[in-house]
Amino acid sequence: MSNRISVMVISGSRERLQMAAMVASVGAVSGNEVHVFLSMNALTYFVKSVAEEPPVEGPVGTLLAQKKVPPFRELFANAVDLGDAKIYPCSMAMDVLALEQKDLEDFIGEPMGLTKFLDEASTGQVWSF
Amino acid sequence: MSTRKLVDARGSFCPGPLMELIAAMKAAQVGEELEVLSTDKGSAHDIPEWINKVKHEHIETREEEGVWHVVVRKAK
């Protein structure tokens, strides 16, 4: 049965970005309607020109970087390509970071405001990272 | 009997094997069988959960020398 899963991602740590990407991708390929809202420090890791990797919080984050774990950006792209997930950058964070749509990874959709996202998240599961 | 399509996801961690299987499933024909190879124990349990949830057909899961083989038939 289809269910809505709303995922708010604000952290710029490797572990949280990875877990958010896992929830989004597995949720989306399992027949759920997945909406992801990227804001705060998380959004900076979806800028095309940013090559740096997010800092780790602890030992698991270090292992994630060393082992053959699917990269979080790839999993978010899987969520969109294989599961029709929608990923929205926060319009406020876009303004603060002086970003335009073309600056972001290609799998990221149009900017969204918090009012609209909260409305979309009013039913189903809501996760935050 | 048609040959199974092999998805070699050995060495990858969850949810990598599942994503590789799903990408291959998208390209497969209905009725076709796919066999995913995984060294990730979690994926060996999680992939059948996904198969049952989205209503494909789980043929078998077996372990051979530390490699899990999960076989699925595309049902729709």
Backbone of each chain as ProteinMPNN parsed JSONL, in Angstrom:
{"seq_chain_A": "MSNRISVMVISGSRERLQMAAMVASVGAVSGNEVHVFLSMNALTYFVKSVAEEPPVEGPVGTLLAQKKVPPFRELFANAVDLGDAKIYPCSMAMDVLALEQKDLEDFIGEPMGLTKFLDEASTGQVWSF", "coords_chain_A": {"N_chain_A": [[0.845, -1.189, 0.0], [0.515, 2.231, -0.797], [2.206, 4.904, 0.814], [2.814, 8.03, 2.372], [5.983, 9.471, 2.776], [7.769, 11.815, 4.415], [10.773, 13.547, 4.461], [12.901, 15.443, 6.31], [15.929, 17.052, 5.97], [18.601, 18.409, 7.574], [21.093, 18.284, 8.647], [24.652, 18.409, 8.253], [26.281, 16.207, 8.565], [28.076, 13.182, 7.846], [26.976, 10.69, 8.689], [24.275, 11.279, 9.198], [23.367, 12.298, 6.747], [23.749, 10.003, 5.233], [21.952, 8.179, 6.434], [19.532, 9.477, 6.018], [19.452, 9.382, 3.237], [19.273, 6.641, 2.872], [16.756, 6.055, 4.014], [15.141, 7.574, 2.293], [15.677, 6.409, -0.249], [15.156, 3.602, 0.011], [12.568, 3.756, 0.982], [11.297, 4.976, -1.219], [11.629, 3.128, -3.333], [10.065, 1.141, -2.438], [7.474, 1.57, -2.985], [6.399, 3.805, -1.767], [5.349, 7.26, -1.457], [7.67, 9.577, -1.641], [8.968, 12.493, -0.19], [11.522, 14.813, 0.001], [13.11, 17.282, 1.909], [15.59, 19.571, 1.734], [17.708, 21.408, 3.767], [19.471, 24.016, 5.611], [22.753, 23.082, 6.786], [22.85, 20.726, 5.378], [22.134, 21.18, 2.726], [24.343, 22.277, 1.474], [25.934, 20.194, 0.624], [24.909, 19.345, -1.719], [25.5, 20.96, -3.711], [26.789, 21.401, -6.881], [29.456, 22.277, -7.326], [30.732, 21.798, -4.97], [33.131, 19.875, -3.684], [34.001, 18.765, -1.387], [33.736, 16.34, 1.248], [31.233, 15.449, 3.697], [31.766, 16.07, 7.239], [32.496, 13.559, 9.733], [30.571, 12.147, 12.469], [31.278, 10.219, 14.251], [32.841, 6.938, 14.879], [31.497, 5.193, 13.08], [30.863, 6.773, 10.943], [33.396, 7.215, 9.881], [34.008, 4.63, 9.024], [32.049, 4.33, 7.091], [33.044, 5.938, 5.125], [35.28, 4.554, 4.4], [34.544, 1.991, 3.591], [32.722, 0.026, 1.109], [30.208, 1.494, 0.852], [27.135, 2.59, -0.488], [27.332, 5.856, -1.844], [25.837, 8.775, -0.334], [24.75, 10.714, -2.062], [24.362, 9.296, -4.393], [22.416, 7.485, -3.536], [20.259, 9.201, -3.02], [19.824, 10.023, -5.634], [19.083, 7.555, -6.702], [16.673, 7.253, -5.336], [15.097, 9.112, -6.637], [15.322, 8.364, -9.375], [14.676, 5.601, -9.45], [12.517, 5.359, -7.786], [10.806, 7.49, -8.03], [10.943, 9.614, -6.191], [10.641, 12.901, -4.738], [12.781, 15.613, -4.454], [13.391, 18.456, -2.691], [14.982, 21.602, -2.543], [15.359, 23.82, 0.185], [13.842, 26.957, 0.056], [14.578, 29.156, 1.564], [17.188, 28.493, 2.465], [18.429, 28.375, 0.009], [18.389, 31.074, -0.695], [19.957, 32.211, 1.369], [22.408, 30.992, 0.908], [22.921, 31.974, -1.544], [22.25, 30.56, -3.898], [21.38, 29.086, -7.071], [19.013, 27.196, -8.997], [20.435, 25.825, -11.008], [22.875, 25.429, -9.841], [22.735, 23.226, -8.272], [22.753, 19.603, -7.736], [21.63, 17.476, -10.401], [19.43, 15.862, -9.829], [17.9, 17.184, -8.03], [14.931, 18.912, -7.257], [12.662, 21.705, -7.884], [12.976, 24.71, -5.847], [11.469, 24.834, -2.587], [9.18, 26.256, -0.252], [8.842, 26.442, 3.337], [6.216, 26.441, 4.249], [4.745, 25.109, 2.27], [6.031, 22.611, 2.321], [5.457, 21.741, 4.912], [2.755, 21.454, 4.671], [2.633, 19.383, 2.825], [3.736, 17.419, 4.392], [1.827, 16.833, 6.187], [0.4, 14.513, 6.303], [1.01, 10.993, 6.744], [4.274, 9.425, 7.259], [6.852, 11.182, 9.01], [10.181, 12.099, 8.91], [13.245, 13.209, 10.358], [16.535, 14.446, 9.902]], "CA_chain_A": [[0.0, 0.0, 0.0], [1.314, 3.448, -0.877], [2.191, 5.732, 2.004], [3.662, 9.189, 2.149], [7.113, 9.611, 3.693], [8.397, 13.13, 4.288], [12.093, 13.5, 5.108], [13.555, 16.752, 6.411], [17.37, 16.839, 6.197], [19.27, 19.685, 7.839], [22.458, 18.057, 9.147], [25.734, 18.239, 7.286], [27.199, 15.129, 8.967], [28.036, 12.032, 6.944], [26.068, 9.647, 9.16], [22.868, 11.691, 9.053], [23.076, 12.353, 5.313], [23.657, 8.625, 4.759], [20.709, 7.554, 6.917], [18.425, 10.135, 5.302], [19.448, 8.851, 1.867], [18.792, 5.256, 2.951], [15.298, 6.103, 4.221], [14.507, 8.091, 1.071], [15.786, 5.489, -1.385], [14.426, 2.354, 0.276], [11.147, 4.125, 1.03], [10.777, 5.277, -2.556], [11.558, 1.926, -4.179], [9.099, 0.207, -1.853], [6.121, 1.98, -3.349], [5.93, 4.959, -0.997], [5.511, 8.577, -2.066], [8.708, 10.175, -0.792], [9.315, 13.904, -0.383], [12.692, 15.176, 0.81], [13.318, 18.727, 2.021], [16.996, 19.797, 2.113], [17.929, 22.77, 4.244], [20.619, 24.284, 6.489], [24.063, 22.609, 6.318], [22.707, 19.59, 4.455], [22.015, 21.616, 1.327], [25.646, 22.627, 0.891], [26.55, 18.999, 0.034], [24.226, 19.036, -2.975], [25.949, 21.95, -4.68], [27.669, 20.69, -7.831], [30.86, 22.685, -7.253], [31.306, 21.446, -3.672], [33.745, 18.549, -3.795], [34.358, 18.244, -0.068], [32.826, 15.368, 1.837], [30.786, 15.914, 5.014], [32.518, 15.562, 8.394], [31.866, 12.445, 10.435], [30.229, 12.368, 13.875], [31.903, 9.183, 15.08], [33.569, 5.868, 14.178], [30.757, 4.594, 11.964], [31.022, 7.681, 9.803], [34.714, 6.943, 9.293], [33.905, 3.353, 8.307], [31.232, 4.556, 5.887], [33.909, 6.536, 4.105], [36.323, 3.601, 4.005], [33.992, 0.765, 3.01], [31.984, 0.197, -0.137], [28.817, 1.849, 1.142], [26.684, 3.478, -1.561], [27.396, 7.264, -1.425], [24.49, 9.314, -0.075], [24.211, 11.417, -3.251], [23.906, 8.247, -5.324], [21.162, 6.936, -3.016], [19.189, 10.179, -3.286], [19.54, 9.937, -7.074], [18.308, 6.309, -6.851], [15.31, 7.505, -4.842], [14.39, 9.851, -7.696], [15.304, 7.616, -10.645], [14.052, 4.277, -9.341], [11.308, 5.375, -6.959], [10.03, 8.718, -8.275], [10.948, 10.538, -5.048], [10.814, 14.321, -5.049], [13.735, 16.226, -3.527], [13.248, 19.898, -2.801], [15.853, 22.444, -1.719], [14.637, 24.85, 0.957], [14.003, 28.251, -0.62], [15.314, 30.058, 2.46], [18.613, 28.126, 2.413], [18.905, 28.785, -1.323], [18.625, 32.526, -0.633], [21.074, 32.481, 2.282], [23.639, 30.518, 0.27], [22.965, 32.613, -2.872], [22.284, 29.476, -4.882], [20.32, 28.979, -8.065], [18.684, 25.807, -9.329], [21.486, 25.215, -11.841], [24.039, 25.141, -9.007], [22.501, 21.993, -7.503], [22.771, 18.318, -8.449], [20.533, 17.412, -11.369], [18.247, 15.147, -9.327], [17.188, 18.053, -7.087], [13.818, 19.608, -7.898], [12.499, 23.149, -7.696], [12.958, 25.123, -4.437], [10.166, 24.809, -1.919], [9.112, 26.964, 1.018], [8.472, 25.598, 4.475], [4.749, 26.335, 4.342], [4.317, 24.056, 1.341], [6.527, 21.311, 2.777], [4.69, 21.335, 6.098], [1.45, 21.01, 4.184], [2.846, 18.053, 2.225], [4.1, 16.478, 5.451], [0.733, 16.769, 7.179], [-0.071, 13.123, 6.404], [2.046, 9.974, 6.566], [5.436, 9.416, 8.162], [7.778, 12.313, 8.891], [11.498, 11.796, 9.477], [14.168, 14.34, 10.251], [17.944, 14.086, 10.087]], "C_chain_A": [[0.892, 1.255, 0.0], [1.121, 4.31, 0.373], [3.059, 6.938, 1.707], [4.755, 9.233, 3.206], [7.765, 10.964, 3.416], [9.694, 13.129, 5.09], [12.693, 14.902, 5.106], [15.023, 16.522, 6.773], [18.034, 18.194, 6.393], [20.737, 19.503, 8.244], [23.463, 17.912, 8.012], [26.725, 17.178, 7.726], [27.006, 13.93, 8.046], [27.002, 10.999, 7.384], [24.605, 10.035, 8.91], [22.467, 11.802, 7.587], [22.9, 10.941, 4.751], [22.332, 7.988, 5.166], [19.493, 8.164, 6.226], [18.307, 9.579, 3.88], [18.945, 7.412, 1.838], [17.28, 5.22, 3.122], [14.599, 6.538, 2.931], [14.53, 7.061, -0.052], [14.997, 4.207, -1.156], [12.925, 2.637, 0.36], [10.562, 4.3, -0.352], [10.653, 4.017, -3.42], [10.598, 0.879, -3.623], [7.666, 0.68, -2.052], [5.563, 3.142, -2.552], [6.159, 6.253, -1.777], [6.458, 9.367, -1.167], [8.983, 11.628, -1.193], [10.473, 14.234, 0.549], [12.879, 16.688, 0.754], [14.732, 18.942, 2.539], [17.189, 21.236, 2.552], [19.203, 22.833, 5.095], [21.912, 23.681, 5.912], [23.966, 21.436, 5.327], [22.754, 20.057, 3.001], [23.371, 21.87, 0.672], [26.313, 21.418, 0.21], [25.847, 18.53, -1.242], [24.504, 20.11, -4.023], [26.988, 21.292, -5.573], [29.15, 21.012, -7.638], [31.528, 22.314, -5.928], [31.828, 20.013, -3.719], [34.002, 17.939, -2.425], [33.282, 17.301, 0.469], [32.421, 15.839, 3.235], [31.617, 15.335, 6.147], [31.753, 14.434, 9.081], [31.563, 12.843, 11.877], [30.981, 11.399, 14.779], [32.495, 8.075, 14.236], [32.823, 5.26, 12.998], [30.87, 5.473, 10.712], [32.351, 7.479, 9.099], [34.687, 5.654, 8.482], [33.083, 3.499, 7.027], [32.103, 5.072, 4.748], [34.913, 5.533, 3.565], [35.769, 2.398, 3.254], [33.139, 1.086, 1.789], [30.494, 0.402, 0.151], [28.348, 2.785, 0.033], [26.706, 4.94, -1.097], [26.004, 7.873, -1.299], [23.909, 10.031, -1.288], [23.649, 10.407, -4.252], [22.569, 7.664, -4.859], [20.003, 7.906, -3.213], [18.819, 10.158, -4.767], [18.74, 8.668, -7.379], [16.86, 6.528, -6.434], [14.471, 8.188, -5.921], [14.226, 8.973, -8.945], [14.524, 6.309, -10.559], [12.732, 4.306, -8.591], [10.469, 6.626, -7.071], [9.926, 9.634, -7.049], [11.105, 11.971, -5.553], [11.746, 14.917, -3.995], [13.73, 17.726, -3.745], [14.309, 20.621, -1.971], [14.995, 23.515, -1.031], [14.894, 26.222, 0.323], [14.768, 29.249, 0.253], [16.818, 29.778, 2.391], [19.225, 28.508, 1.064], [19.258, 30.274, -1.313], [19.86, 32.85, 0.207], [22.409, 32.101, 1.631], [23.84, 31.118, -1.125], [23.094, 31.562, -3.986], [21.139, 29.613, -5.876], [20.134, 27.502, -8.38], [19.829, 25.105, -10.07], [22.741, 24.871, -11.044], [23.939, 23.779, -8.319], [22.571, 20.75, -8.385], [21.505, 18.191, -9.305], [19.272, 16.72, -10.839], [17.418, 15.968, -8.324], [16.115, 18.843, -7.842], [13.81, 21.107, -7.627], [12.505, 23.5, -6.198], [11.533, 25.135, -3.873], [10.258, 25.581, -0.615], [8.611, 26.037, 2.11], [6.96, 25.409, 4.588], [4.24, 25.18, 3.487], [4.776, 22.689, 1.827], [5.744, 20.821, 3.991], [3.304, 20.845, 5.7], [1.576, 19.603, 3.602], [3.11, 17.0, 3.297], [2.978, 16.284, 6.479], [0.109, 15.384, 7.275], [1.119, 12.179, 6.211], [3.167, 10.083, 7.578], [6.302, 10.649, 7.919], [9.075, 11.944, 9.612], [12.373, 13.034, 9.377], [15.584, 13.887, 10.607], [18.796, 15.342, 10.139]], "O_chain_A": [[1.894, 1.316, 0.713], [0.018, 4.422, 0.908], [3.954, 6.863, 0.864], [4.485, 9.054, 4.394], [8.251, 11.217, 2.313], [9.706, 12.752, 6.262], [12.96, 15.477, 4.051], [15.322, 15.869, 7.773], [18.032, 19.03, 5.49], [21.524, 20.448, 8.192], [23.156, 17.364, 6.953], [27.887, 17.218, 7.321], [25.912, 13.695, 7.533], [26.24, 10.49, 6.562], [23.803, 9.213, 8.465], [21.349, 11.439, 7.222], [22.033, 10.698, 3.912], [21.669, 7.341, 4.356], [18.541, 7.459, 5.89], [17.205, 9.339, 3.385], [18.268, 7.006, 0.893], [16.596, 4.445, 2.453], [13.596, 5.95, 2.528], [13.524, 6.858, -0.732], [14.251, 3.773, -2.034], [12.112, 1.854, -0.131], [9.46, 3.828, -0.631], [9.677, 3.863, -4.155], [10.347, -0.144, -4.259], [6.755, 0.232, -1.357], [4.372, 3.438, -2.648], [7.037, 6.334, -2.636], [6.086, 9.775, -0.067], [9.198, 11.941, -2.363], [10.409, 13.964, 1.749], [12.813, 17.294, -0.315], [15.047, 18.542, 3.66], [16.877, 22.17, 1.814], [19.907, 21.839, 5.269], [22.148, 23.754, 4.706], [24.885, 21.193, 4.544], [23.35, 19.396, 2.151], [23.527, 21.698, -0.537], [27.153, 21.59, -0.674], [26.148, 17.461, -1.775], [23.853, 20.175, -5.065], [27.95, 20.697, -5.086], [30.002, 20.132, -7.768], [32.736, 22.488, -5.768], [31.051, 19.06, -3.785], [34.199, 16.73, -2.311], [32.094, 17.447, 0.183], [33.182, 16.552, 3.889], [32.125, 14.219, 6.03], [30.525, 14.366, 9.017], [32.194, 13.739, 12.438], [31.283, 11.716, 15.929], [32.644, 8.227, 13.024], [33.446, 4.852, 12.017], [30.96, 4.979, 9.588], [32.432, 7.56, 7.873], [35.263, 5.58, 7.397], [33.381, 2.873, 6.011], [31.931, 4.706, 3.585], [35.352, 5.636, 2.419], [36.439, 1.844, 2.383], [32.871, 2.246, 1.479], [29.647, -0.397, -0.246], [29.088, 3.689, -0.354], [26.145, 5.241, -0.044], [25.099, 7.533, -2.061], [22.702, 9.966, -1.522], [22.608, 10.63, -4.87], [21.692, 7.382, -5.676], [18.89, 7.489, -3.535], [17.643, 10.262, -5.118], [17.831, 8.689, -8.208], [15.936, 6.051, -7.092], [13.291, 7.883, -6.094], [13.131, 8.858, -9.496], [13.798, 5.952, -11.487], [11.914, 3.396, -8.731], [9.527, 6.817, -6.303], [8.935, 10.346, -6.889], [11.628, 12.215, -6.641], [11.529, 14.748, -2.795], [14.025, 18.21, -4.837], [14.511, 20.279, -0.805], [14.038, 24.034, -1.606], [16.043, 26.594, 0.085], [15.514, 30.084, -0.258], [17.623, 30.702, 2.273], [20.385, 28.912, 0.987], [20.287, 30.684, -1.85], [20.7, 33.658, -0.191], [23.408, 32.802, 1.786], [24.818, 30.804, -1.804], [23.932, 31.673, -4.881], [20.085, 30.171, -5.572], [20.987, 26.671, -8.07], [20.146, 23.948, -9.795], [23.581, 24.105, -11.516], [24.94, 23.244, -7.84], [22.464, 20.829, -9.609], [20.453, 18.734, -8.967], [18.173, 16.962, -11.34], [16.383, 15.515, -7.837], [16.365, 19.373, -8.925], [14.807, 21.69, -7.203], [12.088, 22.688, -5.372], [10.555, 25.402, -4.572], [11.293, 25.564, 0.051], [8.032, 24.985, 1.839], [6.488, 24.341, 4.978], [3.414, 24.38, 3.926], [4.022, 21.718, 1.762], [5.409, 19.641, 4.091], [2.752, 19.935, 6.319], [0.734, 18.741, 3.853], [2.755, 15.833, 3.133], [3.174, 15.645, 7.512], [-0.629, 15.101, 8.219], [2.113, 12.543, 5.584], [3.037, 10.74, 8.611], [6.466, 11.101, 6.786], [9.061, 11.53, 10.771], [12.26, 13.813, 8.431], [15.789, 13.057, 11.493], [20.014, 15.256, 10.29]]}, "seq_chain_B": "MSTRKLVDARGSFCPGPLMELIAAMKAAQVGEELEVLSTDKGSAHDIPEWINKVKHEHIETREEEGVWHVVVRKAK", "coords_chain_B": {"N_chain_B": [[14.53, -23.598, -20.435], [14.864, -20.304, -19.348], [17.828, -18.292, -18.989], [19.055, -17.02, -15.907], [19.302, -13.639, -14.976], [22.207, -12.21, -13.758], [23.048, -10.33, -10.911], [25.662, -8.849, -9.699], [26.481, -7.893, -6.688], [28.406, -8.083, -4.826], [30.418, -7.122, -2.081], [29.314, -4.659, -1.753], [27.454, -2.542, 0.485], [24.376, -2.392, 2.42], [21.975, 0.05, 1.35], [22.909, -0.9, -1.118], [23.051, -3.455, -2.661], [20.267, -3.94, -2.949], [19.442, -1.682, -4.41], [20.887, -2.081, -6.754], [19.727, -4.428, -7.65], [17.086, -3.545, -8.103], [17.439, -1.673, -10.145], [18.22, -3.409, -12.174], [15.917, -4.946, -12.32], [14.12, -3.15, -13.381], [14.859, -3.081, -16.013], [14.315, -5.616, -16.809], [12.249, -8.266, -18.219], [8.775, -9.074, -17.614], [8.289, -11.994, -15.762], [10.848, -12.842, -15.998], [13.78, -14.144, -14.377], [15.936, -13.051, -11.775], [19.099, -13.046, -10.2], [20.597, -12.021, -7.359], [23.782, -11.388, -6.062], [25.253, -11.144, -2.938], [27.409, -9.989, -0.383], [26.664, -8.89, 1.886], [25.091, -9.375, 4.804], [22.807, -8.216, 5.931], [21.454, -7.258, 3.693], [20.716, -9.647, 2.542], [18.602, -10.413, 4.065], [16.945, -8.237, 3.859], [16.336, -7.8, 1.155], [14.522, -9.935, 0.327], [12.349, -9.062, 1.902], [11.677, -6.697, 0.602], [10.992, -7.741, -1.914], [8.678, -9.214, -1.306], [7.063, -7.175, -0.331], [6.624, -5.475, -2.528], [5.464, -7.228, -4.152], [6.689, -9.046, -6.005], [8.04, -12.222, -7.032], [9.539, -14.26, -4.727], [11.989, -16.501, -5.137], [14.149, -18.034, -4.01], [16.509, -17.964, -1.244], [19.839, -18.422, -0.619], [22.941, -19.405, 0.954], [26.267, -19.453, -0.052], [29.44, -20.159, 0.648], [29.892, -17.716, 2.082], [28.614, -15.927, 0.446], [25.547, -14.538, -0.339], [22.788, -15.626, -2.207], [20.115, -14.353, -3.765], [17.138, -15.04, -5.265], [14.814, -13.866, -7.581], [11.651, -13.551, -9.223], [10.419, -11.479, -11.701], [7.299, -10.148, -11.362], [5.47, -8.378, -12.386]], "CA_chain_B": [[14.481, -22.68, -19.286], [15.651, -19.11, -19.639], [18.921, -18.078, -18.047], [18.83, -15.945, -14.938], [20.17, -12.457, -15.062], [22.996, -12.135, -12.533], [23.365, -8.989, -10.407], [26.784, -9.078, -8.79], [26.608, -6.758, -5.765], [29.328, -8.474, -3.757], [31.281, -6.053, -1.591], [28.526, -3.453, -1.47], [26.679, -2.585, 1.723], [22.971, -1.99, 2.375], [21.054, -0.682, 0.485], [23.489, -1.016, -2.46], [22.569, -4.622, -3.412], [18.846, -3.754, -3.288], [19.337, -0.69, -5.486], [21.398, -2.7, -7.991], [18.689, -5.369, -8.095], [15.926, -2.804, -8.617], [17.82, -1.114, -11.453], [18.176, -4.527, -13.133], [14.501, -5.343, -12.444], [13.453, -2.176, -14.271], [15.212, -3.41, -17.397], [13.962, -7.013, -17.081], [10.892, -8.55, -18.7], [7.918, -9.787, -16.659], [8.515, -13.435, -15.819], [12.286, -13.1, -15.987], [14.373, -14.354, -13.053], [17.203, -12.367, -11.502], [19.798, -13.574, -9.026], [21.538, -11.021, -6.84], [24.832, -11.914, -5.189], [25.589, -10.128, -1.937], [28.191, -10.404, 0.785], [26.097, -8.114, 2.99], [24.073, -10.232, 5.419], [21.582, -7.444, 6.102], [20.752, -7.219, 2.411], [20.147, -10.97, 2.287], [17.303, -10.453, 4.742], [16.129, -7.075, 3.469], [15.875, -7.918, -0.24], [13.246, -10.678, 0.293], [11.285, -8.203, 2.451], [11.268, -5.791, -0.489], [10.338, -8.55, -2.959], [7.322, -9.524, -0.851], [6.281, -5.938, -0.176], [6.198, -4.932, -3.828], [4.733, -8.318, -4.797], [7.333, -9.881, -6.996], [8.054, -13.583, -6.511], [10.814, -14.659, -4.118], [12.209, -17.911, -5.472], [14.949, -18.64, -2.942], [17.707, -17.301, -0.715], [20.773, -19.432, -0.111], [24.299, -18.902, 1.19], [27.342, -20.318, -0.52], [30.78, -19.648, 0.963], [29.868, -16.313, 2.48], [27.89, -15.098, -0.531], [24.116, -14.813, -0.381], [22.174, -15.606, -3.539], [18.671, -14.135, -3.648], [16.553, -15.195, -6.599], [13.49, -13.244, -7.665], [11.024, -13.509, -10.546], [9.663, -10.237, -11.901], [5.905, -10.589, -11.474], [4.577, -7.354, -12.971]], "C_chain_B": [[15.387, -21.482, -19.561], [16.742, -18.925, -18.589], [18.585, -16.914, -17.127], [19.801, -14.808, -15.194], [20.896, -12.332, -13.722], [23.284, -10.678, -12.165], [24.448, -9.161, -9.349], [27.012, -7.848, -7.917], [27.527, -7.109, -4.606], [30.23, -7.301, -3.369], [30.526, -4.787, -1.243], [27.714, -3.652, -0.189], [25.261, -2.062, 1.49], [22.849, -0.471, 2.214], [21.576, -0.85, -0.947], [22.984, -2.22, -3.25], [21.101, -4.496, -3.83], [18.695, -2.784, -4.459], [19.822, -1.281, -6.819], [20.384, -3.692, -8.55], [17.524, -4.611, -8.741], [16.237, -2.185, -9.984], [17.766, -2.208, -12.527], [16.737, -4.983, -13.368], [13.773, -4.431, -13.416], [13.669, -2.562, -15.732], [14.76, -4.815, -17.784], [12.524, -7.125, -17.59], [10.099, -9.232, -17.584], [8.12, -11.291, -16.859], [9.989, -13.807, -15.766], [12.787, -13.278, -14.544], [15.709, -13.632, -12.941], [17.8, -12.945, -10.224], [20.814, -12.545, -8.569], [22.514, -11.698, -5.886], [25.239, -10.814, -4.218], [26.429, -10.737, -0.823], [27.693, -9.682, 2.039], [24.921, -8.903, 3.583], [22.731, -9.509, 5.581], [20.762, -7.412, 4.821], [20.087, -8.553, 2.101], [18.788, -11.121, 2.955], [16.37, -9.37, 4.211], [15.572, -7.202, 2.043], [14.596, -8.763, -0.34], [12.072, -9.882, 0.871], [10.745, -7.273, 1.361], [10.497, -6.566, -1.559], [8.886, -8.826, -2.563], [6.461, -8.278, -0.759], [5.768, -5.428, -1.517], [5.617, -6.025, -4.739], [5.371, -8.852, -6.082], [7.396, -11.28, -6.365], [9.452, -13.952, -6.01], [11.007, -16.155, -4.357], [13.011, -18.605, -4.378], [16.026, -17.678, -2.46], [18.614, -18.408, -0.188], [22.152, -18.797, 0.068], [25.299, -19.92, 0.692], [28.673, -19.625, -0.273], [30.789, -18.141, 1.216], [29.204, -15.375, 1.495], [26.423, -15.512, -0.523], [23.617, -14.658, -1.808], [20.675, -15.443, -3.319], [18.099, -14.148, -5.06], [15.126, -14.676, -6.591], [12.974, -13.367, -9.096], [10.2, -12.224, -10.642], [8.211, -10.613, -12.213], [4.989, -9.579, -12.151], [5.394, -6.314, -13.706]], "O_chain_B": [[16.539, -21.644, -19.962], [16.594, -19.351, -17.444], [17.921, -15.956, -17.521], [20.955, -15.008, -15.574], [20.26, -12.348, -12.669], [23.712, -9.891, -13.01], [24.163, -9.577, -8.226], [27.649, -6.884, -8.34], [27.442, -6.51, -3.534], [30.738, -6.582, -4.23], [31.039, -3.934, -0.519], [27.34, -4.77, 0.166], [24.985, -1.383, 0.501], [23.573, 0.252, 2.898], [20.785, -0.933, -1.886], [22.533, -2.06, -4.384], [20.732, -4.896, -4.934], [17.921, -3.029, -5.383], [19.244, -1.015, -7.873], [20.2, -3.789, -9.763], [17.038, -5.001, -9.803], [15.386, -2.179, -10.873], [17.323, -1.963, -13.65], [16.378, -5.363, -14.483], [12.917, -4.877, -14.18], [12.785, -2.394, -16.573], [14.813, -5.176, -18.96], [11.707, -6.22, -17.42], [10.675, -9.887, -16.715], [8.119, -11.786, -17.986], [10.333, -14.962, -15.515], [12.282, -12.645, -13.617], [16.503, -13.605, -13.882], [17.079, -13.287, -9.287], [21.767, -12.232, -9.282], [22.12, -12.478, -5.019], [25.534, -9.691, -4.626], [26.183, -11.86, -0.383], [28.248, -9.855, 3.124], [23.888, -9.071, 2.936], [21.666, -10.098, 5.396], [19.536, -7.523, 4.851], [19.026, -8.595, 1.477], [17.929, -11.861, 2.476], [15.158, -9.566, 4.126], [14.458, -6.755, 1.769], [13.661, -8.354, -1.028], [10.941, -10.005, 0.4], [9.536, -7.089, 1.216], [9.469, -6.099, -2.049], [7.976, -8.689, -3.381], [5.271, -8.313, -1.072], [4.62, -5.0, -1.63], [5.321, -5.794, -5.911], [4.702, -9.075, -7.091], [6.859, -11.49, -5.278], [10.419, -13.956, -6.773], [10.257, -16.974, -3.826], [12.599, -19.65, -3.874], [16.401, -16.727, -3.146], [18.18, -19.239, 0.61], [22.485, -17.798, -0.57], [25.187, -21.111, 0.984], [28.989, -18.623, -0.913], [31.586, -17.4, 0.641], [29.225, -14.158, 1.684], [26.098, -16.688, -0.68], [23.962, -13.712, -2.516], [20.038, -16.323, -2.74], [18.514, -13.379, -5.927], [14.334, -15.004, -5.707], [13.742, -13.297, -10.056], [9.388, -11.928, -9.766], [7.93, -11.302, -13.194], [3.841, -9.9, -12.458], [4.833, -5.371, -14.265]]}, "name": "protein", "num_of_chains": 2, "seq": "MSNRISVMVISGSRERLQMAAMVASVGAVSGNEVHVFLSMNALTYFVKSVAEEPPVEGPVGTLLAQKKVPPFRELFANAVDLGDAKIYPCSMAMDVLALEQKDLEDFIGEPMGLTKFLDEASTGQVWSFMSTRKLVDARGSFCPGPLMELIAAMKAAQVGEELEVLSTDKGSAHDIPEWINKVKHEHIETREEEGVWHVVVRKAK"}
